[in-house]
């Protein structure tokens, strides 16, 4: 049975919400297909079907490790970025029960998966949680981190690229600060994949999600140095070298490896091209919409990311107008969809709660063209002008 390409949806012609989910790559589906219909064996089984699955899983692990500049034994396949973040933070914090270190350092801008994991360790295991200072652009400096870590710090967890404002951290420098203090360092790199370098970061643990790079939803990676003691979150048959039990999803692991390799191969060209389109988009919106302002760093942000506040309107109203004009975007983290609360990221930057509720995030795919960038800017300007009249 051949894979069919779905017909194009005109409403989704300008999908500018790849931070929530990127389009699934056909190559990833084709790579996964044989392990869904033919070589479907359990990779723990000792027969031909099982061995074929085990070989595919081993190969996928090797390919992911190569893309990250790590060892195959460091790669743990998970159900997605949320589980990977939980395992990276909770697993390392509890990995060495003899350690006297009972303190975590995070930033107030982290993804909910990191914030909730830290809160779990505080509530159920007696850890203290410290928040490192951030500036108004969402930047964590090495100097600020040095002020936050101490001899009791077990794990530092800081995001590589913020999902709501796009600000990029100097992870190598921050990891060096944590190491100097004797702490382990984890980074949520979910939004960085396909746009920023993933190797040579000097981290102990790194989290990725397949659906950000063109694999189907439901697969992720916790890349955690094999030498580091790790407490599993899921117990059972001892799969993933005893660090994550459960029968592995071989097909999705293969899809993830394929999508990650393709994203990495295209990264330099796509980052240069899309960042130029993104910069033109930002400039046009700022010039044509009174009162609008950019959130996050103007200088250090992921190449595909632009996020604004539209004071005097409503973020949801902007999104509805954009959908009528054929553009899909988001009001922030998809993981907080349906919440009436203002973004914790924006309020941590000092933006007033009511203004934070007017935020809209645009995240471009790697395939974005100049014409699409111009069309997106035109739509945003038109939507904002319509709402200005409505709110006048």
N, C-alpha and C positions, 0 to 999 in steps of 0.2 A: 504494500500500500504506500503510494507516494504522498509525501507531505504537500499540502496545498497552501499557497500563499493567500491569506485573507484579503478580501477586496478593501481598497482604501476607504477610510471613513473621512468624508470631507470636513466634519466637525473637528476631527483630531489632526487636521492637516498641519497645524502649528501647535504641536505638543511641547509646551515649555515647562514641563514638570518632571523632568528626568531625575531630579533629586529624589522624587517619590518612587518612580519606576521607569527605567529605560525600556525601549522596545526590545523584545526578545529577538536575538539574532538567529537567522535561519540556520547558520552554520552550527550554532549551539544545539538547536533542535535536531538537526541531522546527525550530529555526533552522538546525541543521547538515544536516538531512535532504536538502534540495534539492541540496546540494553533494556529496552522496554518490551520488545516483541520477540527477540531471539535469544540473546545471551542474558536471560533474566534470572540466572541462578543467584542464590545467596552466596556472597563472597566468602563466607565462613564454611561453606560446604566442601567436602573433599571428593568432588566428582568433576567431570569435564565442565559442566555448566557453571559450577561454583568457581572453578579455577579460572575460567574465562572472565567472570565478573571480578575476581580478585586481581587479576592482571590489569584489567581496565582501571580499577580503583587505584592500584599502585602507580600506574602511569599518570593518572589524573593528579595524584598527590605530588609526584615528581615534577610535573609541569607547573603546578601552582607554586611549589617551592622555588623553582627556577625563576619565575616571574618576581618573586619576593626577595630573592637573594638569600634564601634560608635553606634548611635541610628538609628532606622529605619527612623525617621523624618529628619535625616541628609542626606539621600541618594536621589540623583536626577539622574534619568536615562537620558542620553544624546545620541546623535548620534555617539559619539566616544571621543577620547582623546582631539582632537582639540577643540571641543565645550566645553568640560569640563574645559580645560585650560582657554578659553575665559570667561566662566561663573565664574570660581574661581577668576580670576584677575579683570576683568571689573566689574562683579557683586558685588564683595566686595568693590572695590574702589568707586563705585557710590551708594552703598547701603544706606549710611547715608548722605543725602544732607546737613545736618547741620554741618557735620564734617569739621573742618578747615584744616585737613591734606590733602595735595595735592602733595604728593611725593611717588614714587615707587622705590623699590630697587630690582634689578634683577642681574644676572651675564651675562657676554658676551657669555656664553656657552649654554644658554637656547634654547629650541626647538623654531622653528619659530612661533608656536602658542602663546607662551609667549612673544616673542620679538615683534610680530605684535600687540598683545593686548596692550602691554605697549606703543607702538608707537601710537596706536589709542587714548589712553587716553591722551597722550601728545598733539597730533594734535587737537583733537576735544573737549577736556575737560580741557586743561590747566595744566595738571599734569607735574611735572618734573620727569625725569627718571635718577636714579643713578645706576652705575654698580659697584658691589663689586669686589675687586681685587681677582684674582685667581692665583695659582702658576702654574708652568710648567707642573704639572700632572693633572691640572684641579680641584684642591681642593680649596674649600672656607672654611677658618677657622673661628671659632667664633670671634676671634680677628679682622679679616678683616671685618666681618659683623658689629661689634660694631663701627668700624670707619665709616661705610657707612650709618647707620641708625641715625635718629635724631628725634626731637619732631614733625616734619612735616611729617614723614613717615606714610603713610596709610597702604600699603600692601608690604610685602616682598614675592617674588616668586622665589624659588630656587629649581632646580631639585633634585630628590632623587638619580637617577642613570642616567648618561648621555647617550643618545642614540648613540652617535658616538664613544666615547672613553671608556665608561663603568665605569668611575670613580664614586664612591659612596660617597655621602655627609653624614655627621653626622647630620641628620635632627633634631633629638631631641635637640642637643646642639644649632643648629642654630635657631630653633623655640623658645628656651628659650631666646635668645638674642633679637629676634623680640618682644616677649611678654614684656620683661623688658623695651623696648622702647615704649610700648603702641601700637605697630603695629600688624596688622593681618598677618598671615603666611600661604601661599599656597605652596604646593609642587606638581610638576609634577612627579607622581609615576608610569607612564605608563610602563617604562622599569624595574621597581623594582618588579612588581607583578609576583609571582611564584618563585622568587629568594631571596627576602629580606623580613623581617618582615614588615607588613603593619599596625599593631596595636601598640599603645603606643608611637606614634611619637610626640604627643603634638602639632599637627598642627590644624589650623582652617579649612583648605580646602585641599583636595587631589584629584588628577585626575587619572583616569584609562581608559584603552581602552580594549574592549573585545577581539580584534583579536591578542592581545599579549599573552593571556592565554588560547586560544583554543575555544573561542566563534566566531561566524561569524563576519565579518566586519559590521559596522553600529550601534554598541551599545557601550556605555561607561558609566562612572559614574563620576559625580561631587559630592564628599562627602564633604558637607559644613555644619558646625554646624548650627542647626536650629535657634539658638539664634541670629545669626549674620544677620543684615539687608542686603538684597540682591536685587539688581536691575536685573530683568529678562532680558535676551537677546531676548527672544521670547515671544510675548504677544498674548493673545487670551483667551482660555477657562479656564485658571487657573489650569491646571493639575499640578501634582508634587507640591502640596501645594502652587500653585501660583508662583512657582519659575521657571517653564519651561513649557509653554503651548504647546499643541499639543497632539493628541491622542497617548497614549503610545504604544510602540511596545512590547506587552506582551511576545510574543514568544522569541524575542531576549533578553529581560530582564531575562527570565527563563534560557535561554542558558547561559547568562553571569554568573548568580548566580551559576549554575552547574559547569561551567568551572573554576570559581574562587575558589570554594570549593575544587575541585579536585587538582588544582594547589597548593593550600595551604596545602592540606593533603600530597602531595608528596614533598613539598618544601625542607625540611631538608635533606632528603635522596638524592634528585636530586642535590641540591646545593653542597653537599659534594662530590658526585661522579663526577659531571660534572666539578667542579672546578679543581679536580685532573687531569682529562683528558685535560682540557683547559691549565693547567700549563705545562703538558708534550708537548702539541701542540706548545705553545709559545717557550719553550726551544728548541725544535727541529728546528723550523723555524729560530730562532735567531742564532743558532749554524751553520746552513747549508746555509744560504743566506747572502752573504757579503753585508754590508751596510744597511740592513733592520733594523728598530728600532720600538719598541713598543710605541704606543701613549696612554696617560692616565696613571693612577696610577698603578704601579706594585704590590702594596700591597692592595689597597682598590678599587676593581672593582667587578662588578657583576660576579657571578660564571660562566656564560656562554659566556663571552665576551672577544675577543681578537682583537685588531686593530693595524695595522702596516702601516708604510710608506715604499715604495720601491723606494728610490731615484734612478734617472737615468732611470726609466721606466715610465709607465703610469698606473694609477690605473685601467682604463678601459681595457687596454691591459692585465693586470693580470687577471681581471675578465673573459675576453674572453678565455684565456688559461685555467682557472679553469673550465669553463663550458665545454670545450672540454674534460676535464678530469673527468667530472661528479660531479663537486662541484659548488654549487651556493652560492655566497656571495654578498656583496654590497660595493660600494665605500663610503658609509656613510649614511646619513639620506635619507630614501625613499621619504620623503616629499620635498627633493631638487633634485629629479631625473630630468635629462635633463638639469640642470644648468651647465654652463662651469666655474662658479666661484669656487674658492677654498673654502673649508669648513670654515665657520666663527668660528667654534669651534677650529679647528687646528691652524688657524692664531692667534686666541686669546691666544693660548699657546706659541706663539712666533715661530711657524714653518713657514718657508718661503712659499710663495704662490705656487711656482712651485713644491716644495716638498709635500705640502699639497694635490696637485692634484694626487699624487701617492698613496693615502691612500686606504686601503681595510679593511673592517670590517667583522669579522667572529663571528656569534652569534649562539651558539649550542642549540638544543632542549633539553628538559628534558630527552628524551629517548636515548641520545647519548651513544654509547658503546665505550669501549677501542679500539676495532678494527676500528671503524669509526673515532675516534680521530687520530689514527695512519695513516689511509688512507688519511685523510684530510691533515695532515702534509706532507705526501709524495707528494700529489698533489701540494701543495703550493711550495714546494722545486723544483719540476720538472717544474712547470710553471715559477718560477723565473729564473731558469737556462736556459730555452728556450729563455726567453726574454733577458737575459744577452747576449746570443749569437746574438740575433737579433739586439740589440742596440749597440753591440760592434763596 
